[in-house]
Amino acid sequence: MLSDYALQLFGRTITITGREQFLAVVFLLVAAATWAVLQFRRRRAVVLQRSVVSDQVVYELSRIADALDRLASRPIEHTIPTVSGFKEEEPRTMPFSMFGRER
């Protein structure tokens, strides 16, 4: 079995037991196996062939993008129309307050 290993670090002694060594080796083996599986598995990719439908989707999305670009490049004065002849009304009084009638 694995023996204990004493490690001197910054004036302190750290003892690594045989069980901790075994767990470290198991962890490294699992990490290596996971890496190998991820590296060598078959990669799946979906390839979209050109069709009438995909061309129509691209056309409609480009129209939407062009319209948004035109809206974004317009000055703010043309985007939000100003209201002419707007006058502020006097504040309205509530006939009933939450505590009863106003006097």
C-alpha positions in Angstrom: 0.0 0.0 0.0 1.1 3.6 -0.3 2.9 5.1 2.5 2.5 8.5 4.1 4.5 11.4 2.6 5.6 14.4 4.7 5.9 17.7 2.9 7.6 20.8 4.4 5.9 24.0 3.3 6.6 27.5 4.8 7.9 25.9 8.0 4.9 23.6 8.4 4.7 19.9 7.9 1.9 18.6 5.7 1.3 14.9 5.8 -0.3 13.3 2.7 -1.8 9.9 3.6 -1.9 6.9 1.3 -5.7 7.4 0.9 -5.2 11.0 -0.3 -2.6 9.8 -2.8 -4.9 7.1 -4.1 -7.8 9.7 -4.5 -5.5 12.1 -6.3 -4.4 9.3 -8.8 -8.1 8.4 -9.3 -9.0 12.0 -9.9 -6.2 12.4 -12.5 -7.2 9.2 -14.3 -10.9 10.3 -14.5 -9.8 13.8 -15.7 -7.6 12.2 -18.4 -10.3 9.8 -19.5 -12.9 12.7 -19.7 -10.4 14.8 -21.8 -9.8 11.8 -24.1 -13.5 11.1 -24.6 -14.1 14.8 -25.4 -11.2 14.9 -27.9 -11.9 11.8 -29.8 -15.7 11.6 -29.9 -17.5 12.1 -33.2 -18.4 15.7 -33.6 -21.9 16.3 -34.9 -22.7 19.2 -37.1 -25.9 20.2 -38.8 -25.3 21.4 -42.3 -28.1 23.4 -43.8 -28.4 23.1 -47.5 -29.6 26.0 -49.6 -33.2 25.8 -50.4 -36.0 28.1 -51.4 -37.2 28.4 -47.8 -33.7 29.2 -46.4 -33.2 31.8 -49.1 -36.6 33.4 -48.2 -35.7 33.5 -44.5 -32.4 35.2 -45.3 -34.2 37.7 -47.5 -36.8 38.6 -44.9 -34.1 38.9 -42.1 -32.1 41.2 -44.3 -35.1 43.4 -44.9 -35.8 43.6 -41.2 -32.1 44.5 -40.5 -32.2 47.2 -43.2 -35.3 48.7 -41.7 -33.8 48.8 -38.2 -30.6 50.3 -39.6 -32.6 53.1 -41.3 -34.6 53.8 -38.1 -31.4 53.9 -36.1 -29.7 56.3 -38.4 -32.5 58.9 -38.5 -32.3 61.9 -36.3 -34.3 61.8 -33.1 -36.4 64.8 -34.2 -37.9 62.7 -37.0 -38.4 59.7 -34.8 -40.4 61.3 -32.1 -42.8 63.9 -33.5 -43.3 67.0 -31.4 -46.8 67.9 -30.2 -47.7 71.4 -31.1 -50.2 73.4 -29.1 -49.7 71.3 -26.0 -50.8 73.1 -22.9 -50.6 71.9 -19.4 -53.9 71.5 -17.6 -54.3 72.7 -14.1 -54.0 70.0 -11.5 -57.2 68.2 -10.9 -58.5 67.8 -7.3 -60.0 64.6 -6.2 -63.5 64.9 -4.9 -62.8 62.2 -2.3 -59.6 61.6 -0.5 -58.6 58.4 1.0 -59.5 59.7 4.4 -63.0 61.0 3.5 -64.3 64.1 1.8 -62.1 67.0 1.1 -63.2 70.3 2.6 
